[in-house]
Amino acid sequence: MTHSLVSATSRRTVRDATPTRLLYTIGILLGLAAAVVGVRSPVPAIPLRPWHLLVLLALLLAVHVRLRRRAAGASGSPRVLIVDIALILYILGTAAVEVYDGYLLKYSAILNGLIEPTFWFLAYMAARTTIGNQRDAQLVLRGLIIPIFLAAPLSFAQALNFGPAIQFTTSVVSGDGFASAVEDGNLLRAAGLVGGWTSFGAYVTGVFTAAIALLIIARERNQRSGIFPFAVIGLCILALLTTLTFSTTIAFVVILLGTFRRLGVRPGFLFAIVGAAIGAALLFGPLIAARIGEQYDGRERFVSWLPEWVPNTIGYRVHVWIDQTIPTIMQRPITGWGYKVYDATFGRTDVTDPDRVVPKTLQWTSPESQWFAALTTGGVLGLGFLLLLIVALGVVLWRGLHRAESSSVAAPVWWLFVANVGIGFTAISITNKGLPGMFWPLVGIVAALTLSEKNLRKPDLLRAAPRHLGSGRE
């Protein structure tokens, strides 16, 4: 027993010896990848974007950390978790459905769409491979949230219609939404370098989640948190408001309420919220007022039978679902219409497949729902693979909540997950551009800490060790 305790302590010491700058760098690379996910490839013919390269570099450094620990005497082999299997099945299942749809609907299967979930898996593995204990988690979390100090000011400039920021964004970011709003002179909503305001808001909620995790770890380890996480939270609030997006604001509130007891009453936290609120009122008050005004103007254009208090953002979605999305799904309920059916229908891509069969019932460019999106593109099969992944994520995060080593991080990540499952009814949430870049590394951290506790903190070992050590028995 004594030998086992010494061995466990030795493994923990090896992990603690990993250079701080290496762990911090891995976090920064993953955080930067999440912040620039919308930046297009510098070489149009190559589908790999800058964020893909950043994830690969983070993964290489994570493998280096693993090999370094092995060389120093750390033991243990990687374990396969339910979420690993579910994500791989999601990738392969989605590919199979896409190939089948391409054959039937007369277009070349767009397997580029599998690049994103593949890199979610790589980002998850980079974080999971790197983490050995809470000290590692703190370093990676701090690195993850550093890029908000670049992303938030850019979002302020976008919301305030600052010319150079607008020109820079439209020149490097792919996606039609922000560029169309600029061209049409519509109300500008910040998109950062993610490519859309809803996706950018999702990215910001991921950063907020990581900052909350840092605060919880510091509080429960009796450490000083410093001003850094509070500054990040203040920037997150301001950046979130520049998106003028209700769904991500709801996610922010859910995370805050869900972790309030773990956080406790923190003067710095209250100061960050109040300061950000005042700043938002001064800088973006007219924009916020205009956005709220849009929600109750011209109700007769959408669904007149809804109650007056229901905002237009919901009313229009109901109109789209009833008149367009559900009829489209019912035409091909088993395998759907294939990846990028909306782009093909509205002439945004697939110019090389002019004979592609597209639905005639679509008039709006988005299904406005995670679940309807899965049914439209992949049918019941596609939705099944996604739901399997959702269940697996729930299992891993729920286990993380109930282990002492991982619960500090798992608590805010759990509420981020729950909020986005709910948001999925009115927006593409789990698979949009902005959330996965932050969400999957956070899941990797939770999984690693859960496994770390199972390997190094067995309750029977810790209870028995003092008696054996004190008596000198083997």
TIGULUM-984399 format. One record per residue (C-alpha): residue number from 0; x, y, z. Coordinates in nm, 4 decimals. Example, Ala and Ser with C-alpha at 12.3 -4.5 7.8 and 13.67 -1.06 7.14 Angstrom:
PT   num         c1         c2         c3
PT     0     1.2300    -0.4500     0.7800
PT     1     1.3670    -0.1060     0.7140
This chain:
PT   num         c1         c2         c3
PT     0     0.0000     0.0000     0.0000
PT     1     0.2824     0.2379     0.0874
PT     2     0.4462     0.1594    -0.2434
PT     3     0.1208     0.2439    -0.4252
PT     4     0.0905     0.5771    -0.2440
PT     5     0.4522     0.6678    -0.3207
PT     6     0.4000     0.5698    -0.6836
PT     7     0.0879     0.7879    -0.7065
PT     8     0.2680     1.0794    -0.5432
PT     9     0.5580     1.0316    -0.7840
PT    10     0.3276     1.0497    -1.0836
PT    11     0.1729     1.3702    -0.9503
PT    12     0.5218     1.5200    -0.8993
PT    13     0.6203     1.4325    -1.2550
PT    14     0.3136     1.6109    -1.3862
PT    15     0.3808     1.9133    -1.1695
PT    16     0.7293     1.9308    -1.3200
PT    17     0.5932     2.0047    -1.6690
PT    18     0.7121     2.3538    -1.7671
PT    19     0.4517     2.6214    -1.7020
PT    20     0.5178     2.7969    -2.0308
PT    21     0.4470     2.4784    -2.2275
PT    22     0.1041     2.4251    -2.0723
PT    23     0.0247     2.7937    -2.1025
PT    24     0.1244     2.7912    -2.4702
PT    25    -0.1035     2.4972    -2.5454
PT    26    -0.3928     2.6880    -2.3879
PT    27    -0.3153     3.0018    -2.5880
PT    28    -0.2985     2.8077    -2.9151
PT    29    -0.6345     2.6409    -2.8529
PT    30    -0.7916     2.9695    -2.7407
PT    31    -0.6580     3.1523    -3.0448
PT    32    -0.7900     2.8774    -3.2722
PT    33    -1.1368     2.9276    -3.1222
PT    34    -1.1152     3.3052    -3.1664
PT    35    -1.0194     3.2987    -3.5377
PT    36    -1.2297     3.0038    -3.6538
PT    37    -1.3984     3.2179    -3.9208
PT    38    -1.0765     3.3332    -4.0904
PT    39    -1.0625     3.1822    -4.4359
PT    40    -0.7743     2.9791    -4.5743
PT    41    -0.4992     3.1940    -4.7304
PT    42    -0.4880     2.9378    -5.0122
PT    43    -0.8443     2.8937    -5.1507
PT    44    -0.7680     2.5514    -5.2982
PT    45    -0.6655     2.4143    -4.9559
PT    46    -0.9509     2.3719    -4.7058
PT    47    -0.7242     2.3952    -4.3997
PT    48    -0.7721     2.7280    -4.2212
PT    49    -0.5450     2.9049    -3.9703
PT    50    -0.7410     2.7620    -3.6767
PT    51    -0.6790     2.4098    -3.8009
PT    52    -0.3042     2.4719    -3.7989
PT    53    -0.3216     2.6186    -3.4480
PT    54    -0.5025     2.3077    -3.3208
PT    55    -0.2450     2.0800    -3.4861
PT    56     0.0385     2.2744    -3.3243
PT    57    -0.1335     2.2516    -2.9842
PT    58    -0.1777     1.8764    -3.0329
PT    59     0.1918     1.8329    -3.1194
PT    60     0.2912     2.0166    -2.8023
PT    61     0.0445     1.8061    -2.6026
PT    62     0.2024     1.4868    -2.7386
PT    63     0.5420     1.6303    -2.6412
PT    64     0.4115     1.6811    -2.2870
PT    65     0.2858     1.3224    -2.2756
PT    66     0.6179     1.1813    -2.4001
PT    67     0.8118     1.3999    -2.1596
PT    68     0.6091     1.2683    -1.8659
PT    69     0.6537     0.9106    -1.9832
PT    70     1.0295     0.9624    -2.0020
PT    71     1.0265     1.1037    -1.6476
PT    72     0.8556     0.7932    -1.5135
PT    73     0.4845     0.8712    -1.5311
PT    74     0.2769     0.5611    -1.5953
PT    75    -0.0674     0.4991    -1.7284
PT    76    -0.2060     0.4569    -2.0786
PT    77    -0.4748     0.6618    -2.2531
PT    78    -0.8296     0.5417    -2.1884
PT    79    -1.1144     0.5392    -2.4369
PT    80    -1.4206     0.7248    -2.3074
PT    81    -1.7796     0.7124    -2.4273
PT    82    -1.7484     1.0628    -2.5705
PT    83    -1.4476     0.9532    -2.7807
PT    84    -1.6515     0.6745    -2.9385
PT    85    -1.9576     0.8954    -2.9867
PT    86    -1.7617     1.1724    -3.1597
PT    87    -1.5872     0.9272    -3.3926
PT    88    -1.9243     0.7674    -3.4745
PT    89    -2.0657     1.1141    -3.5412
PT    90    -1.7835     1.1898    -3.7851
PT    91    -1.8042     0.8545    -3.9668
PT    92    -2.1840     0.8384    -3.9619
PT    93    -2.2160     1.1902    -4.0998
PT    94    -1.9706     1.0994    -4.3764
PT    95    -2.1691     0.7889    -4.4726
PT    96    -2.4969     0.9824    -4.4896
PT    97    -2.3314     1.2547    -4.6976
PT    98    -2.1908     1.0060    -4.9499
PT    99    -2.5348     0.8447    -4.9836
PT   100    -2.7081     1.1799    -5.0295
PT   101    -2.4498     1.2898    -5.2835
PT   102    -2.5157     0.9778    -5.4901
PT   103    -2.8940     1.0176    -5.4878
PT   104    -2.9083     1.3967    -5.5220
PT   105    -2.6475     1.4207    -5.7988
PT   106    -2.3628     1.6108    -5.6347
PT   107    -2.0116     1.5329    -5.5197
PT   108    -2.0209     1.4490    -5.1493
PT   109    -1.8890     1.7483    -4.9544
PT   110    -1.6588     1.5722    -4.7118
PT   111    -1.4901     1.9032    -4.6262
PT   112    -1.7731     1.9357    -4.3762
PT   113    -1.6099     1.6584    -4.1753
PT   114    -1.2975     1.8664    -4.1197
PT   115    -1.4588     2.0710    -3.8448
PT   116    -1.5746     1.7825    -3.6197
PT   117    -1.2408     1.6096    -3.6777
PT   118    -1.0631     1.9157    -3.5437
PT   119    -1.3061     1.9352    -3.2507
PT   120    -1.1765     1.5897    -3.1609
PT   121    -0.8132     1.6980    -3.2008
PT   122    -0.8675     2.0070    -2.9827
PT   123    -1.0373     1.7896    -2.7200
PT   124    -0.7483     1.5428    -2.7253
PT   125    -0.4874     1.8195    -2.7072
PT   126    -0.6423     1.9505    -2.3847
PT   127    -0.7075     1.6060    -2.2402
PT   128    -0.3532     1.4850    -2.3136
PT   129    -0.2014     1.7938    -2.1524
PT   130    -0.3879     1.7910    -1.8201
PT   131    -0.2603     1.5905    -1.5243
PT   132    -0.4006     1.7827    -1.2292
PT   133    -0.5706     2.1081    -1.1305
PT   134    -0.2476     2.3033    -1.1576
PT   135    -0.2240     2.2015    -1.5237
PT   136    -0.5893     2.2896    -1.5730
PT   137    -0.5382     2.6395    -1.4320
PT   138    -0.2501     2.7072    -1.6696
PT   139    -0.4364     2.5824    -1.9778
PT   140    -0.7530     2.7698    -1.8790
PT   141    -0.5585     3.0944    -1.8411
PT   142    -0.4119     3.0442    -2.1868
PT   143    -0.7521     2.9628    -2.3376
PT   144    -0.9004     3.2984    -2.2387
PT   145    -0.6068     3.5234    -2.3340
PT   146    -0.7322     3.5836    -2.6937
PT   147    -1.0450     3.7600    -2.5623
PT   148    -0.8203     4.0626    -2.5083
PT   149    -0.7914     4.0810    -2.8890
PT   150    -1.1371     3.9539    -2.9839
PT   151    -1.3356     4.1864    -2.7553
PT   152    -1.1847     4.5180    -2.8763
PT   153    -1.2414     4.4088    -3.2362
PT   154    -1.6059     4.3360    -3.1559
PT   155    -1.6420     4.6852    -3.0014
PT   156    -1.5024     4.8402    -3.3196
PT   157    -1.7382     4.6337    -3.5351
PT   158    -2.0451     4.7291    -3.3320
PT   159    -1.9474     5.0973    -3.3478
PT   160    -1.8998     5.0694    -3.7268
PT   161    -1.5321     5.1639    -3.7184
PT   162    -1.4242     5.1625    -4.0836
PT   163    -1.0803     4.9938    -4.0650
PT   164    -1.2164     4.7177    -3.8399
PT   165    -1.5081     4.6564    -4.0794
PT   166    -1.2786     4.6409    -4.3811
PT   167    -1.0354     4.4071    -4.2066
PT   168    -1.3139     4.1729    -4.0971
PT   169    -1.4787     4.1455    -4.4377
PT   170    -1.1395     4.0873    -4.6046
PT   171    -1.0303     3.7908    -4.3913
PT   172    -1.3490     3.6275    -4.2574
PT   173    -1.5709     3.3942    -4.4579
PT   174    -1.9475     3.4127    -4.4174
PT   175    -2.2166     3.6238    -4.5745
PT   176    -2.4077     3.7499    -4.2717
PT   177    -2.1743     4.0215    -4.1471
PT   178    -2.0725     4.1341    -4.4958
PT   179    -2.4384     4.1543    -4.6037
PT   180    -2.5269     4.3644    -4.2994
PT   181    -2.2462     4.6048    -4.3895
PT   182    -2.3537     4.6284    -4.7539
PT   183    -2.7222     4.6740    -4.6740
PT   184    -2.6626     4.9294    -4.4020
PT   185    -2.8445     4.7133    -4.1465
PT   186    -2.7895     4.7174    -3.7717
PT   187    -2.4327     4.5944    -3.7213
PT   188    -2.3850     4.3107    -3.4749
PT   189    -2.0309     4.2116    -3.3809
PT   190    -1.8979     3.8876    -3.5292
PT   191    -1.5325     3.9044    -3.4199
PT   192    -1.3194     3.6763    -3.6360
PT   193    -1.5659     3.3900    -3.5922
PT   194    -1.7869     3.4771    -3.8873
PT   195    -2.1321     3.5420    -3.7387
PT   196    -2.2782     3.7203    -3.4393
PT   197    -2.4497     3.4144    -3.2910
PT   198    -2.1318     3.2103    -3.3298
PT   199    -1.9184     3.4889    -3.1862
PT   200    -2.1538     3.5113    -2.8889
PT   201    -2.1159     3.1354    -2.8389
PT   202    -1.7369     3.1739    -2.8405
PT   203    -1.7618     3.4477    -2.5774
PT   204    -1.9775     3.2294    -2.3510
PT   205    -1.7069     2.9624    -2.3761
PT   206    -1.4447     3.2143    -2.2620
PT   207    -1.6758     3.3211    -1.9791
PT   208    -1.7098     2.9556    -1.8747
PT   209    -1.3313     2.9135    -1.8576
PT   210    -1.2979     3.2297    -1.6468
PT   211    -1.5666     3.1047    -1.4070
PT   212    -1.3814     2.7730    -1.3767
PT   213    -1.0630     2.9606    -1.2795
PT   214    -1.2502     3.1481    -1.0079
PT   215    -1.4052     2.8297    -0.8671
PT   216    -1.0697     2.6482    -0.8593
PT   217    -0.9036     2.9425    -0.6852
PT   218    -1.1816     2.9702    -0.4271
PT   219    -1.1879     2.6003    -0.3447
PT   220    -0.8078     2.5797    -0.3200
PT   221    -0.7922     2.8940    -0.1036
PT   222    -0.5847     3.0781    -0.3652
PT   223    -0.5892     3.4416    -0.4678
PT   224    -0.7514     3.4650    -0.8096
PT   225    -0.6114     3.8080    -0.8939
PT   226    -0.7738     4.0586    -1.1254
PT   227    -0.7191     3.8586    -1.4457
PT   228    -1.0383     3.6434    -1.4500
PT   229    -1.2508     3.9415    -1.3452
PT   230    -1.1127     4.1495    -1.6318
PT   231    -1.1947     3.8637    -1.8684
PT   232    -1.5508     3.8425    -1.7347
PT   233    -1.6001     4.2168    -1.7833
PT   234    -1.4759     4.1935    -2.1441
PT   235    -1.7026     3.8928    -2.2043
PT   236    -2.0092     4.0859    -2.0898
PT   237    -1.9269     4.3799    -2.3162
PT   238    -1.8417     4.1579    -2.6143
PT   239    -2.1572     3.9529    -2.5660
PT   240    -2.3728     4.2656    -2.5741
PT   241    -2.2137     4.3778    -2.9024
PT   242    -2.3599     4.0668    -3.0686
PT   243    -2.7142     4.1783    -2.9726
PT   244    -2.8029     3.8077    -2.9604
PT   245    -3.0571     3.6838    -2.7076
PT   246    -2.9719     3.3127    -2.7141
PT   247    -2.6103     3.3542    -2.6073
PT   248    -2.7113     3.6106    -2.3465
PT   249    -2.9460     3.3482    -2.2003
PT   250    -2.6567     3.0988    -2.1929
PT   251    -2.4471     3.3547    -2.0049
PT   252    -2.7211     3.3935    -1.7421
PT   253    -2.7681     3.0151    -1.7091
PT   254    -2.3955     2.9632    -1.6445
PT   255    -2.3903     3.2444    -1.3907
PT   256    -2.6948     3.1189    -1.1999
PT   257    -2.5805     2.7562    -1.2147
PT   258    -2.2404     2.8311    -1.0603
PT   259    -2.3371     3.1128    -0.8221
PT   260    -2.3158     2.8970    -0.5100
PT   261    -1.9716     2.7658    -0.6083
PT   262    -1.8490     3.1181    -0.6782
PT   263    -1.9805     3.2777    -0.3613
PT   264    -2.0127     3.6540    -0.3274
PT   265    -1.7003     3.7991    -0.4896
PT   266    -1.6525     4.1782    -0.4815
PT   267    -1.4348     4.1578    -0.7917
PT   268    -1.7036     3.9658    -0.9763
PT   269    -1.9732     4.2162    -0.8851
PT   270    -1.7436     4.5012    -0.9858
PT   271    -1.6806     4.3364    -1.3252
PT   272    -2.0535     4.2963    -1.3911
PT   273    -2.1460     4.6483    -1.2804
PT   274    -1.8538     4.8041    -1.4682
PT   275    -1.9374     4.6142    -1.7859
PT   276    -2.3050     4.7094    -1.7579
PT   277    -2.2184     5.0778    -1.7259
PT   278    -1.9746     5.0558    -2.0155
PT   279    -2.2350     4.8789    -2.2298
PT   280    -2.4950     5.1449    -2.1537
PT   281    -2.2541     5.4238    -2.2495
PT   282    -2.1088     5.2634    -2.5621
PT   283    -2.3822     5.0430    -2.7016
PT   284    -2.7052     5.1728    -2.5449
PT   285    -2.8574     5.2934    -2.8758
PT   286    -2.7687     4.9653    -3.0493
PT   287    -2.9244     4.7571    -2.7724
PT   288    -3.2375     4.9752    -2.7730
PT   289    -3.2668     4.9399    -3.1519
PT   290    -3.2318     4.5634    -3.1304
PT   291    -3.5024     4.5381    -2.8637
PT   292    -3.7273     4.7641    -3.0710
PT   293    -3.6943     4.5290    -3.3688
PT   294    -3.8425     4.2490    -3.1602
PT   295    -4.1871     4.4052    -3.1364
PT   296    -4.2205     4.5830    -3.4695
PT   297    -4.4371     4.4517    -3.7546
PT   298    -4.5700     4.1382    -3.5867
PT   299    -4.8198     4.0753    -3.8657
PT   300    -4.5336     3.9805    -4.0978
PT   301    -4.4674     3.6594    -3.9058
PT   302    -4.7070     3.4552    -3.6920
PT   303    -5.0000     3.6671    -3.5822
PT   304    -5.1493     3.4073    -3.3460
PT   305    -4.8518     3.4136    -3.1050
PT   306    -4.8958     3.6197    -2.7840
PT   307    -4.7838     3.9820    -2.8035
PT   308    -4.5027     3.9304    -2.5519
PT   309    -4.3263     3.6753    -2.7769
PT   310    -4.0431     3.8597    -2.9576
PT   311    -4.0068     3.8615    -3.3344
PT   312    -3.6883     3.6547    -3.3139
PT   313    -3.9098     3.3643    -3.1994
PT   314    -4.2105     3.4577    -3.4133
PT   315    -4.0084     3.4515    -3.7327
PT   316    -3.8552     3.1161    -3.6428
PT   317    -4.1987     2.9626    -3.5916
PT   318    -4.2992     3.1011    -3.9318
PT   319    -3.9911     2.9472    -4.0971
PT   320    -4.0377     2.6093    -3.9271
PT   321    -4.4058     2.5750    -4.0208
PT   322    -4.3888     2.7072    -4.3756
PT   323    -4.0461     2.5862    -4.4875
PT   324    -3.8340     2.3678    -4.2611
PT   325    -4.0804     2.0943    -4.1642
PT   326    -4.2167     2.0513    -4.5214
PT   327    -3.8565     2.0238    -4.6462
PT   328    -3.7707     1.7602    -4.3852
PT   329    -4.0803     1.5548    -4.4645
PT   330    -3.9742     1.5206    -4.8274
PT   331    -3.6553     1.3301    -4.7268
PT   332    -3.6958     1.2270    -4.3621
PT   333    -3.4395     0.9449    -4.3413
PT   334    -3.1151     1.0935    -4.4779
PT   335    -3.2088     1.4562    -4.5480
PT   336    -3.0849     1.6800    -4.8264
PT   337    -2.7110     1.6661    -4.7663
PT   338    -2.4462     1.8927    -4.6255
PT   339    -2.4675     2.2614    -4.7246
PT   340    -2.8133     2.2218    -4.8711
PT   341    -2.8878     2.5831    -4.7802
PT   342    -2.5770     2.7102    -4.9580
PT   343    -2.6656     2.5047    -5.2640
PT   344    -3.0296     2.6159    -5.2618
PT   345    -2.9413     2.9851    -5.2492
PT   346    -2.6447     2.9675    -5.4866
PT   347    -2.3714     3.0363    -5.2323
PT   348    -2.1633     2.7266    -5.3099
PT   349    -2.1706     2.4080    -5.5162
PT   350    -2.1367     2.5935    -5.8469
PT   351    -1.9531     2.2836    -5.9718
PT   352    -2.2687     2.0764    -5.9158
PT   353    -2.5369     2.2599    -6.1147
PT   354    -2.7465     1.9425    -6.1354
PT   355    -2.7736     1.9005    -5.7576
PT   356    -3.1301     1.8313    -5.6498
PT   357    -3.2375     2.0929    -5.3937
PT   358    -3.5683     2.1451    -5.2125
PT   359    -3.8152     2.3949    -5.3570
PT   360    -3.9704     2.4773    -5.0213
PT   361    -3.6858     2.6849    -4.8750
PT   362    -3.7029     3.0639    -4.8861
PT   363    -3.4979     3.1528    -4.5779
PT   364    -3.1257     3.0755    -4.5549
PT   365    -3.1212     2.8943    -4.2198
PT   366    -3.3266     2.6282    -4.0377
PT   367    -3.3008     2.8374    -3.7155
PT   368    -3.2705     2.5261    -3.4990
PT   369    -2.9951     2.2763    -3.4194
PT   370    -3.2343     1.9837    -3.4346
PT   371    -3.4128     2.0935    -3.7513
PT   372    -3.0718     2.1575    -3.9102
PT   373    -2.9670     1.7991    -3.8383
PT   374    -3.2937     1.6656    -3.9803
PT   375    -3.2732     1.8852    -4.2904
PT   376    -2.9155     1.7907    -4.3798
PT   377    -2.8911     1.4337    -4.2479
PT   378    -3.2455     1.3234    -4.1721
PT   379    -3.3295     1.0928    -3.8827
PT   380    -2.9923     0.9203    -3.9197
PT   381    -2.8000     1.2459    -3.8936
PT   382    -3.0029     1.3542    -3.5916
PT   383    -2.9436     1.0141    -3.4305
PT   384    -2.5641     1.0510    -3.4520
PT   385    -2.5888     1.4002    -3.3044
PT   386    -2.8136     1.2893    -3.0182
PT   387    -2.5740     1.0037    -2.9394
PT   388    -2.2962     1.2599    -2.9100
PT   389    -2.5123     1.4819    -2.6874
PT   390    -2.5852     1.1911    -2.4525
PT   391    -2.2170     1.0944    -2.4357
PT   392    -2.1203     1.4524    -2.3510
PT   393    -2.3834     1.4589    -2.0798
PT   394    -2.2451     1.1372    -1.9271
PT   395    -1.8843     1.2613    -1.9213
PT   396    -1.9724     1.6015    -1.7776
PT   397    -2.2108     1.4521    -1.5198
PT   398    -1.9347     1.2200    -1.3987
PT   399    -1.7005     1.5163    -1.3835
PT   400    -1.9486     1.7020    -1.1650
PT   401    -1.9347     1.4256    -0.9048
PT   402    -1.5576     1.3975    -0.8643
PT   403    -1.3680     1.6370    -0.6416
PT   404    -1.0723     1.6894    -0.8761
PT   405    -1.2833     1.7756    -1.1805
PT   406    -1.6013     1.9346    -1.0429
PT   407    -1.4532     2.2871    -1.0293
PT   408    -1.4228     2.2888    -1.4076
PT   409    -1.7140     2.0554    -1.4786
PT   410    -1.9687     2.2798    -1.3021
PT   411    -1.9560     2.5780    -1.5419
PT   412    -1.8980     2.3503    -1.8442
PT   413    -2.2072     2.1487    -1.7492
PT   414    -2.4217     2.4625    -1.7468
PT   415    -2.2691     2.5797    -2.0750
PT   416    -2.3664     2.2418    -2.2200
PT   417    -2.7219     2.2478    -2.0764
PT   418    -2.7780     2.6041    -2.1986
PT   419    -2.6719     2.5185    -2.5533
PT   420    -2.8868     2.2056    -2.5650
PT   421    -3.1805     2.4344    -2.4837
PT   422    -3.0675     2.7033    -2.7280
PT   423    -3.0611     2.4308    -2.9938
PT   424    -3.4386     2.4589    -3.0220
PT   425    -3.4116     2.8115    -3.1679
PT   426    -3.0577     2.8307    -3.3092
PT   427    -2.7699     2.6170    -3.4311
PT   428    -2.5739     2.5917    -3.1080
PT   429    -2.3747     2.2711    -3.0500
PT   430    -2.2259     2.2648    -3.4014
PT   431    -2.2040     2.6339    -3.4865
PT   432    -1.8661     2.7900    -3.5635
PT   433    -1.8136     2.9637    -3.2328
PT   434    -1.8941     2.7192    -2.9527
PT   435    -1.6900     2.4048    -3.0361
PT   436    -1.3520     2.5796    -3.0353
PT   437    -1.3877     2.6591    -2.6644
PT   438    -1.6277     2.3833    -2.5612
PT   439    -1.4265     2.0799    -2.6717
PT   440    -1.1001     2.1792    -2.4969
PT   441    -1.3067     2.2402    -2.1814
PT   442    -1.4585     1.8920    -2.2134
PT   443    -1.1059     1.7555    -2.2561
PT   444    -0.9972     1.9248    -1.9329
PT   445    -1.2945     1.7796    -1.7429
PT   446    -1.2282     1.4296    -1.8807
PT   447    -0.8581     1.4480    -1.7929
PT   448    -0.9240     1.5634    -1.4370
PT   449    -1.1840     1.2904    -1.3893
PT   450    -0.9376     1.0241    -1.5019
PT   451    -0.6624     1.1828    -1.2913
PT   452    -0.8709     1.1467    -0.9762
PT   453    -0.9596     0.7853    -1.0557
PT   454    -0.5897     0.7032    -1.1005
PT   455    -0.4337     0.9073    -0.8218
PT   456    -0.6942     0.9738    -0.5569
PT   457    -0.8579     0.6420    -0.4724
PT   458    -1.0443     0.6935    -0.1425
PT   459    -0.9370     0.3578     0.0066
PT   460    -0.5733     0.4369    -0.0668
PT   461    -0.5899     0.7765     0.1012
PT   462    -0.7708     0.6410     0.4068
PT   463    -0.5309     0.3534     0.4558
PT   464    -0.2029     0.5361     0.3918
PT   465    -0.1570     0.7178     0.7273
PT   466    -0.1933     0.3947     0.9322
PT   467     0.0551     0.2014     0.7240
PT   468     0.3051     0.4827     0.7032
PT   469     0.2841     0.5464     1.0744
PT   470     0.3324     0.1823     1.1746
PT   471     0.6084     0.1137     0.9280
PT   472     0.4307    -0.1911     0.7838
PT   473     0.4663    -0.2742     0.4177
